[in-house]
């Protein structure tokens, strides 16, 4: 979210070239705003995207599914 600087990437809802171009242009525009871009980078880099975390999340989900069956 650009206004609150939450999130870790850019999203587009429509699966077409126009939507992709629009989000790329938004990213390029934000890149030009150095203070904002720095905050976005810090937000993304503060997240844990490691395989260890992903594996733990998949394992938790798998166990929850097994408990429901």
mmCIF file as gemmi writes it, N, C-alpha and C atoms, coordinates in Angstrom:
data_model
loop_
_atom_site.group_PDB
_atom_site.id
_atom_site.type_symbol
_atom_site.label_atom_id
_atom_site.label_alt_id
_atom_site.label_comp_id
_atom_site.label_asym_id
_atom_site.label_entity_id
_atom_site.label_seq_id
_atom_site.pdbx_PDB_ins_code
_atom_site.Cartn_x
_atom_site.Cartn_y
_atom_site.Cartn_z
_atom_site.occupancy
_atom_site.B_iso_or_equiv
_atom_site.pdbx_formal_charge
_atom_site.auth_seq_id
_atom_site.auth_asym_id
_atom_site.pdbx_PDB_model_num
ATOM 1 N N . UNK Axp A 1 ? 0.847 -1.183 0 1 0 ? 1 A 1
ATOM 2 C CA . UNK Axp A 1 ? 0 0 0 1 0 ? 1 A 1
ATOM 3 C C . UNK Axp A 1 ? 0.887 1.239 0 1 0 ? 1 A 1
ATOM 4 N N . UNK Axp A 2 ? 0.776 2.01 -1.034 1 0 ? 2 A 1
ATOM 5 C CA . UNK Axp A 2 ? 1.651 3.179 -1.196 1 0 ? 2 A 1
ATOM 6 C C . UNK Axp A 2 ? 1.459 4.204 -0.088 1 0 ? 2 A 1
ATOM 7 N N . UNK Axp A 3 ? 0.23 4.418 0.344 1 0 ? 3 A 1
ATOM 8 C CA . UNK Axp A 3 ? -0.012 5.461 1.341 1 0 ? 3 A 1
ATOM 9 C C . UNK Axp A 3 ? 0.539 5.098 2.712 1 0 ? 3 A 1
ATOM 10 N N . UNK Axp A 4 ? 0.468 3.826 3.08 1 0 ? 4 A 1
ATOM 11 C CA . UNK Axp A 4 ? 0.967 3.415 4.393 1 0 ? 4 A 1
ATOM 12 C C . UNK Axp A 4 ? 2.319 2.717 4.317 1 0 ? 4 A 1
ATOM 13 N N . UNK Axp A 5 ? 2.808 2.491 3.105 1 0 ? 5 A 1
ATOM 14 C CA . UNK Axp A 5 ? 4.081 1.798 2.867 1 0 ? 5 A 1
ATOM 15 C C . UNK Axp A 5 ? 4.117 0.425 3.529 1 0 ? 5 A 1
ATOM 16 N N . UNK Axp A 6 ? 3.002 -0.286 3.418 1 0 ? 6 A 1
ATOM 17 C CA . UNK Axp A 6 ? 2.963 -1.666 3.872 1 0 ? 6 A 1
ATOM 18 C C . UNK Axp A 6 ? 3.005 -2.561 2.648 1 0 ? 6 A 1
ATOM 19 N N . UNK Axp A 7 ? 3.28 -3.822 2.849 1 0 ? 7 A 1
ATOM 20 C CA . UNK Axp A 7 ? 3.381 -4.743 1.725 1 0 ? 7 A 1
ATOM 21 C C . UNK Axp A 7 ? 4.814 -4.86 1.246 1 0 ? 7 A 1
ATOM 22 N N . UNK Axp A 8 ? 5.013 -5.749 0.291 1 0 ? 8 A 1
ATOM 23 C CA . UNK Axp A 8 ? 6.372 -6.038 -0.16 1 0 ? 8 A 1
ATOM 24 C C . UNK Axp A 8 ? 6.506 -6.112 -1.668 1 0 ? 8 A 1
ATOM 25 N N . UNK Axp A 9 ? 5.545 -5.6 -2.392 1 0 ? 9 A 1
ATOM 26 C CA . UNK Axp A 9 ? 5.646 -5.68 -3.839 1 0 ? 9 A 1
ATOM 27 C C . UNK Axp A 9 ? 4.553 -4.888 -4.518 1 0 ? 9 A 1
ATOM 28 N N . UNK Axp A 10 ? 4.413 -5.126 -5.8 1 0 ? 10 A 1
ATOM 29 C CA . UNK Axp A 10 ? 3.429 -4.427 -6.616 1 0 ? 10 A 1
ATOM 30 C C . UNK Axp A 10 ? 2.417 -5.441 -7.126 1 0 ? 10 A 1
ATOM 31 N N . UNK Axp A 11 ? 1.149 -5.059 -7.1 1 0 ? 11 A 1
ATOM 32 C CA . UNK Axp A 11 ? 0.071 -5.975 -7.452 1 0 ? 11 A 1
ATOM 33 C C . UNK Axp A 11 ? -0.758 -5.385 -8.578 1 0 ? 11 A 1
ATOM 34 N N . UNK Axp A 12 ? -1.193 -6.246 -9.484 1 0 ? 12 A 1
ATOM 35 C CA . UNK Axp A 12 ? -2.175 -5.827 -10.481 1 0 ? 12 A 1
ATOM 36 C C . UNK Axp A 12 ? -3.233 -6.911 -10.573 1 0 ? 12 A 1
ATOM 37 N N . UNK Axp A 13 ? -4.48 -6.482 -10.672 1 0 ? 13 A 1
ATOM 38 C CA . UNK Axp A 13 ? -5.614 -7.398 -10.618 1 0 ? 13 A 1
ATOM 39 C C . UNK Axp A 13 ? -5.921 -8.042 -11.966 1 0 ? 13 A 1
ATOM 40 N N . UNK Axp A 14 ? -5.91 -7.26 -13.007 1 0 ? 14 A 1
ATOM 41 C CA . UNK Axp A 14 ? -6.236 -7.777 -14.335 1 0 ? 14 A 1
ATOM 42 C C . UNK Axp A 14 ? -5.003 -8.448 -14.94 1 0 ? 14 A 1
ATOM 43 N N . UNK Axp A 15 ? -5.211 -9.597 -15.539 1 0 ? 15 A 1
ATOM 44 C CA . UNK Axp A 15 ? -4.11 -10.337 -16.139 1 0 ? 15 A 1
ATOM 45 C C . UNK Axp A 15 ? -3.989 -9.941 -17.612 1 0 ? 15 A 1
ATOM 46 N N . UNK Axp A 16 ? -3.481 -8.713 -17.827 1 0 ? 16 A 1
ATOM 47 C CA . UNK Axp A 16 ? -3.287 -8.249 -19.198 1 0 ? 16 A 1
ATOM 48 C C . UNK Axp A 16 ? -2.123 -7.27 -19.247 1 0 ? 16 A 1
ATOM 49 N N . UNK Axp A 17 ? -1.678 -6.983 -20.453 1 0 ? 17 A 1
ATOM 50 C CA . UNK Axp A 17 ? -0.484 -6.153 -20.636 1 0 ? 17 A 1
ATOM 51 C C . UNK Axp A 17 ? -0.686 -4.727 -20.14 1 0 ? 17 A 1
ATOM 52 N N . UNK Axp A 18 ? -1.892 -4.2 -20.255 1 0 ? 18 A 1
ATOM 53 C CA . UNK Axp A 18 ? -2.158 -2.843 -19.788 1 0 ? 18 A 1
ATOM 54 C C . UNK Axp A 18 ? -1.999 -2.711 -18.281 1 0 ? 18 A 1
ATOM 55 N N . UNK Axp A 19 ? -2.513 -3.693 -17.548 1 0 ? 19 A 1
ATOM 56 C CA . UNK Axp A 19 ? -2.391 -3.679 -16.09 1 0 ? 19 A 1
ATOM 57 C C . UNK Axp A 19 ? -0.933 -3.844 -15.672 1 0 ? 19 A 1
ATOM 58 N N . UNK Axp A 20 ? -0.219 -4.717 -16.37 1 0 ? 20 A 1
ATOM 59 C CA . UNK Axp A 20 ? 1.205 -4.901 -16.081 1 0 ? 20 A 1
ATOM 60 C C . UNK Axp A 20 ? 1.975 -3.616 -16.333 1 0 ? 20 A 1
ATOM 61 N N . UNK Axp A 21 ? 1.73 -2.988 -17.463 1 0 ? 21 A 1
ATOM 62 C CA . UNK Axp A 21 ? 2.407 -1.731 -17.781 1 0 ? 21 A 1
ATOM 63 C C . UNK Axp A 21 ? 2.098 -0.667 -16.734 1 0 ? 21 A 1
ATOM 64 N N . UNK Axp A 22 ? 0.87 -0.606 -16.298 1 0 ? 22 A 1
ATOM 65 C CA . UNK Axp A 22 ? 0.468 0.382 -15.301 1 0 ? 22 A 1
ATOM 66 C C . UNK Axp A 22 ? 1.227 0.199 -13.991 1 0 ? 22 A 1
ATOM 67 N N . UNK Axp A 23 ? 1.35 -1.037 -13.539 1 0 ? 23 A 1
ATOM 68 C CA . UNK Axp A 23 ? 2.05 -1.274 -12.272 1 0 ? 23 A 1
ATOM 69 C C . UNK Axp A 23 ? 3.558 -1.054 -12.429 1 0 ? 23 A 1
ATOM 70 N N . UNK Axp A 24 ? 4.108 -1.338 -13.599 1 0 ? 24 A 1
ATOM 71 C CA . UNK Axp A 24 ? 5.525 -1.045 -13.85 1 0 ? 24 A 1
ATOM 72 C C . UNK Axp A 24 ? 5.753 0.457 -13.815 1 0 ? 24 A 1
ATOM 73 N N . UNK Axp A 25 ? 4.867 1.203 -14.441 1 0 ? 25 A 1
ATOM 74 C CA . UNK Axp A 25 ? 4.988 2.667 -14.427 1 0 ? 25 A 1
ATOM 75 C C . UNK Axp A 25 ? 4.878 3.214 -13.007 1 0 ? 25 A 1
ATOM 76 N N . UNK Axp A 26 ? 4.004 2.622 -12.218 1 0 ? 26 A 1
ATOM 77 C CA . UNK Axp A 26 ? 3.881 3.037 -10.82 1 0 ? 26 A 1
ATOM 78 C C . UNK Axp A 26 ? 5.193 2.781 -10.08 1 0 ? 26 A 1
ATOM 79 N N . UNK Axp A 27 ? 5.785 1.624 -10.285 1 0 ? 27 A 1
ATOM 80 C CA . UNK Axp A 27 ? 7.061 1.3 -9.651 1 0 ? 27 A 1
ATOM 81 C C . UNK Axp A 27 ? 8.169 2.239 -10.077 1 0 ? 27 A 1
ATOM 82 N N . UNK Axp A 28 ? 8.23 2.548 -11.355 1 0 ? 28 A 1
ATOM 83 C CA . UNK Axp A 28 ? 9.243 3.481 -11.86 1 0 ? 28 A 1
ATOM 84 C C . UNK Axp A 28 ? 9.035 4.859 -11.235 1 0 ? 28 A 1
ATOM 85 N N . UNK Axp A 29 ? 7.788 5.278 -11.118 1 0 ? 29 A 1
ATOM 86 C CA . UNK Axp A 29 ? 7.496 6.559 -10.487 1 0 ? 29 A 1
ATOM 87 C C . UNK Axp A 29 ? 7.928 6.592 -9.031 1 0 ? 29 A 1
ATOM 88 N N . UNK Axp A 30 ? 7.675 5.505 -8.314 1 0 ? 30 A 1
ATOM 89 C CA . UNK Axp A 30 ? 8.093 5.438 -6.914 1 0 ? 30 A 1
ATOM 90 C C . UNK Axp A 30 ? 9.606 5.382 -6.789 1 0 ? 30 A 1
ATOM 91 N N . UNK Axp A 31 ? 10.257 4.733 -7.735 1 0 ? 31 A 1
ATOM 92 C CA . UNK Axp A 31 ? 11.717 4.664 -7.725 1 0 ? 31 A 1
ATOM 93 C C . UNK Axp A 31 ? 12.316 6.065 -7.79 1 0 ? 31 A 1
ATOM 94 N N . UNK Axp A 32 ? 11.662 6.954 -8.482 1 0 ? 32 A 1
ATOM 95 C CA . UNK Axp A 32 ? 12.133 8.331 -8.594 1 0 ? 32 A 1
ATOM 96 C C . UNK Axp A 32 ? 11.966 9.134 -7.315 1 0 ? 32 A 1
ATOM 97 N N . UNK Axp A 33 ? 11.149 8.649 -6.406 1 0 ? 33 A 1
ATOM 98 C CA . UNK Axp A 33 ? 10.954 9.316 -5.11 1 0 ? 33 A 1
ATOM 99 C C . UNK Axp A 33 ? 11.838 8.597 -4.092 1 0 ? 33 A 1
ATOM 100 N N . UNK Axp A 34 ? 13.086 9.046 -3.986 1 0 ? 34 A 1
ATOM 101 C CA . UNK Axp A 34 ? 14.113 8.301 -3.249 1 0 ? 34 A 1
ATOM 102 C C . UNK Axp A 34 ? 13.737 7.993 -1.802 1 0 ? 34 A 1
ATOM 103 N N . UNK Axp A 35 ? 13.151 8.95 -1.09 1 0 ? 35 A 1
ATOM 104 C CA . UNK Axp A 35 ? 12.796 8.7 0.314 1 0 ? 35 A 1
ATOM 105 C C . UNK Axp A 35 ? 11.729 7.602 0.408 1 0 ? 35 A 1
ATOM 106 N N . UNK Axp A 36 ? 10.717 7.695 -0.436 1 0 ? 36 A 1
ATOM 107 C CA . UNK Axp A 36 ? 9.659 6.686 -0.45 1 0 ? 36 A 1
ATOM 108 C C . UNK Axp A 36 ? 10.212 5.339 -0.876 1 0 ? 36 A 1
ATOM 109 N N . UNK Axp A 37 ? 11.055 5.334 -1.91 1 0 ? 37 A 1
ATOM 110 C CA . UNK Axp A 37 ? 11.63 4.084 -2.402 1 0 ? 37 A 1
ATOM 111 C C . UNK Axp A 37 ? 12.467 3.412 -1.319 1 0 ? 37 A 1
ATOM 112 N N . UNK Axp A 38 ? 13.218 4.202 -0.572 1 0 ? 38 A 1
ATOM 113 C CA . UNK Axp A 38 ? 14.036 3.665 0.514 1 0 ? 38 A 1
ATOM 114 C C . UNK Axp A 38 ? 13.163 2.988 1.569 1 0 ? 38 A 1
ATOM 115 N N . UNK Axp A 39 ? 12.029 3.592 1.893 1 0 ? 39 A 1
ATOM 116 C CA . UNK Axp A 39 ? 11.106 2.996 2.859 1 0 ? 39 A 1
ATOM 117 C C . UNK Axp A 39 ? 10.526 1.687 2.328 1 0 ? 39 A 1
ATOM 118 N N . UNK Axp A 40 ? 10.199 1.669 1.046 1 0 ? 40 A 1
ATOM 119 C CA . UNK Axp A 40 ? 9.661 0.45 0.431 1 0 ? 40 A 1
ATOM 120 C C . UNK Axp A 40 ? 10.697 -0.671 0.485 1 0 ? 40 A 1
ATOM 121 N N . UNK Axp A 41 ? 11.934 -0.349 0.158 1 0 ? 41 A 1
ATOM 122 C CA . UNK Axp A 41 ? 13.008 -1.347 0.186 1 0 ? 41 A 1
ATOM 123 C C . UNK Axp A 41 ? 13.208 -1.887 1.598 1 0 ? 41 A 1
ATOM 124 N N . UNK Axp A 42 ? 13.247 -0.996 2.583 1 0 ? 42 A 1
ATOM 125 C CA . UNK Axp A 42 ? 13.426 -1.432 3.975 1 0 ? 42 A 1
ATOM 126 C C . UNK Axp A 42 ? 12.28 -2.331 4.417 1 0 ? 42 A 1
ATOM 127 N N . UNK Axp A 43 ? 11.057 -1.989 4.021 1 0 ? 43 A 1
ATOM 128 C CA . UNK Axp A 43 ? 9.898 -2.812 4.366 1 0 ? 43 A 1
ATOM 129 C C . UNK Axp A 43 ? 10.043 -4.212 3.765 1 0 ? 43 A 1
ATOM 130 N N . UNK Axp A 44 ? 10.391 -4.284 2.507 1 0 ? 44 A 1
ATOM 131 C CA . UNK Axp A 44 ? 10.532 -5.59 1.847 1 0 ? 44 A 1
ATOM 132 C C . UNK Axp A 44 ? 11.675 -6.399 2.45 1 0 ? 44 A 1
ATOM 133 N N . UNK Axp A 45 ? 12.781 -5.742 2.747 1 0 ? 45 A 1
ATOM 134 C CA . UNK Axp A 45 ? 13.942 -6.452 3.281 1 0 ? 45 A 1
ATOM 135 C C . UNK Axp A 45 ? 13.755 -6.88 4.732 1 0 ? 45 A 1
ATOM 136 N N . UNK Axp A 46 ? 12.761 -6.324 5.418 1 0 ? 46 A 1
ATOM 137 C CA . UNK Axp A 46 ? 12.517 -6.703 6.808 1 0 ? 46 A 1
ATOM 138 C C . UNK Axp A 46 ? 11.72 -8.003 6.911 1 0 ? 46 A 1
ATOM 139 N N . UNK Axp A 47 ? 11.237 -8.502 5.793 1 0 ? 47 A 1
ATOM 140 C CA . UNK Axp A 47 ? 10.419 -9.711 5.777 1 0 ? 47 A 1
ATOM 141 C C . UNK Axp A 47 ? 11.286 -10.96 5.638 1 0 ? 47 A 1
ATOM 142 N N . UNK Axp A 48 ? 10.77 -12.063 6.151 1 0 ? 48 A 1
ATOM 143 C CA . UNK Axp A 48 ? 11.468 -13.346 6.078 1 0 ? 48 A 1
ATOM 144 C C . UNK Axp A 48 ? 10.836 -14.191 4.97 1 0 ? 48 A 1
ATOM 145 N N . UNK Axp A 49 ? 11.525 -14.281 3.839 1 0 ? 49 A 1
ATOM 146 C CA . UNK Axp A 49 ? 11.056 -15.091 2.72 1 0 ? 49 A 1
ATOM 147 C C . UNK Axp A 49 ? 11.874 -16.378 2.581 1 0 ? 49 A 1
ATOM 148 N N . UNK Axp A 50 ? 12.485 -16.819 3.68 1 0 ? 50 A 1
ATOM 149 C CA . UNK Axp A 50 ? 13.372 -17.986 3.639 1 0 ? 50 A 1
ATOM 150 C C . UNK Axp A 50 ? 12.583 -19.275 3.399 1 0 ? 50 A 1
ATOM 151 N N . UNK Axp A 51 ? 13.304 -20.299 2.925 1 0 ? 51 A 1
ATOM 152 C CA . UNK Axp A 51 ? 12.687 -21.604 2.734 1 0 ? 51 A 1
ATOM 153 C C . UNK Axp A 51 ? 12.277 -22.19 4.07 1 0 ? 51 A 1
ATOM 154 N N . UNK Axp A 52 ? 13.036 -21.889 5.126 1 0 ? 52 A 1
ATOM 155 C CA . UNK Axp A 52 ? 12.694 -22.408 6.446 1 0 ? 52 A 1
ATOM 156 C C . UNK Axp A 52 ? 11.304 -21.933 6.872 1 0 ? 52 A 1
ATOM 157 N N . UNK Axp A 53 ? 11.037 -20.652 6.685 1 0 ? 53 A 1
ATOM 158 C CA . UNK Axp A 53 ? 9.73 -20.117 7.061 1 0 ? 53 A 1
ATOM 159 C C . UNK Axp A 53 ? 8.638 -20.689 6.166 1 0 ? 53 A 1
ATOM 160 N N . UNK Axp A 54 ? 8.895 -20.737 4.865 1 0 ? 54 A 1
ATOM 161 C CA . UNK Axp A 54 ? 7.899 -21.288 3.935 1 0 ? 54 A 1
ATOM 162 C C . UNK Axp A 54 ? 7.594 -22.745 4.258 1 0 ? 54 A 1
ATOM 163 N N . UNK Axp A 55 ? 8.627 -23.525 4.529 1 0 ? 55 A 1
ATOM 164 C CA . UNK Axp A 55 ? 8.436 -24.939 4.849 1 0 ? 55 A 1
ATOM 165 C C . UNK Axp A 55 ? 7.621 -25.096 6.127 1 0 ? 55 A 1
ATOM 166 N N . UNK Axp A 56 ? 7.893 -24.274 7.123 1 0 ? 56 A 1
ATOM 167 C CA . UNK Axp A 56 ? 7.134 -24.335 8.375 1 0 ? 56 A 1
ATOM 168 C C . UNK Axp A 56 ? 5.67 -23.98 8.138 1 0 ? 56 A 1
ATOM 169 N N . UNK Axp A 57 ? 5.418 -22.987 7.306 1 0 ? 57 A 1
ATOM 170 C CA . UNK Axp A 57 ? 4.035 -22.601 7.004 1 0 ? 57 A 1
ATOM 171 C C . UNK Axp A 57 ? 3.303 -23.714 6.254 1 0 ? 57 A 1
ATOM 172 N N . UNK Axp A 58 ? 3.969 -24.35 5.292 1 0 ? 58 A 1
ATOM 173 C CA . UNK Axp A 58 ? 3.353 -25.464 4.569 1 0 ? 58 A 1
ATOM 174 C C . UNK Axp A 58 ? 3.094 -26.638 5.505 1 0 ? 58 A 1
ATOM 175 N N . UNK Axp A 59 ? 4.037 -26.9 6.399 1 0 ? 59 A 1
ATOM 176 C CA . UNK Axp A 59 ? 3.869 -27.988 7.354 1 0 ? 59 A 1
ATOM 177 C C . UNK Axp A 59 ? 2.683 -27.721 8.277 1 0 ? 59 A 1
ATOM 178 N N . UNK Axp A 60 ? 2.576 -26.495 8.767 1 0 ? 60 A 1
ATOM 179 C CA . UNK Axp A 60 ? 1.438 -26.132 9.618 1 0 ? 60 A 1
ATOM 180 C C . UNK Axp A 60 ? 0.12 -26.313 8.876 1 0 ? 60 A 1
ATOM 181 N N . UNK Axp A 61 ? 0.068 -25.857 7.635 1 0 ? 61 A 1
ATOM 182 C CA . UNK Axp A 61 ? -1.141 -25.991 6.829 1 0 ? 61 A 1
ATOM 183 C C . UNK Axp A 61 ? -1.491 -27.463 6.608 1 0 ? 61 A 1
ATOM 184 N N . UNK Axp A 62 ? -0.494 -28.262 6.289 1 0 ? 62 A 1
ATOM 185 C CA . UNK Axp A 62 ? -0.693 -29.691 6.065 1 0 ? 62 A 1
ATOM 186 C C . UNK Axp A 62 ? -1.284 -30.345 7.315 1 0 ? 62 A 1
ATOM 187 N N . UNK Axp A 63 ? -0.735 -30.009 8.481 1 0 ? 63 A 1
ATOM 188 C CA . UNK Axp A 63 ? -1.232 -30.6 9.722 1 0 ? 63 A 1
ATOM 189 C C . UNK Axp A 63 ? -2.653 -30.134 10.048 1 0 ? 63 A 1
ATOM 190 N N . UNK Axp A 64 ? -2.981 -28.892 9.739 1 0 ? 64 A 1
ATOM 191 C CA . UNK Axp A 64 ? -4.347 -28.404 9.954 1 0 ? 64 A 1
ATOM 192 C C . UNK Axp A 64 ? -5.33 -29.145 9.06 1 0 ? 64 A 1
ATOM 193 N N . UNK Axp A 65 ? -4.928 -29.388 7.824 1 0 ? 65 A 1
ATOM 194 C CA . UNK Axp A 65 ? -5.791 -30.12 6.891 1 0 ? 65 A 1
ATOM 195 C C . UNK Axp A 65 ? -6 -31.548 7.378 1 0 ? 65 A 1
ATOM 196 N N . UNK Axp A 66 ? -4.93 -32.178 7.853 1 0 ? 66 A 1
ATOM 197 C CA . UNK Axp A 66 ? -5.048 -33.55 8.354 1 0 ? 66 A 1
ATOM 198 C C . UNK Axp A 66 ? -5.97 -33.63 9.567 1 0 ? 66 A 1
ATOM 199 N N . UNK Axp A 67 ? -5.96 -32.617 10.408 1 0 ? 67 A 1
ATOM 200 C CA . UNK Axp A 67 ? -6.812 -32.617 11.599 1 0 ? 67 A 1
ATOM 201 C C . UNK Axp A 67 ? -8.288 -32.519 11.23 1 0 ? 67 A 1
ATOM 202 N N . UNK Axp A 68 ? -8.591 -31.907 10.095 1 0 ? 68 A 1
ATOM 203 C CA . UNK Axp A 68 ? -9.986 -31.731 9.674 1 0 ? 68 A 1
ATOM 204 C C . UNK Axp A 68 ? -10.55 -32.97 8.986 1 0 ? 68 A 1
ATOM 205 N N . UNK Axp A 69 ? -9.673 -33.902 8.599 1 0 ? 69 A 1
ATOM 206 C CA . UNK Axp A 69 ? -10.161 -35.091 7.881 1 0 ? 69 A 1
ATOM 207 C C . UNK Axp A 69 ? -10.35 -36.264 8.807 1 0 ? 69 A 1
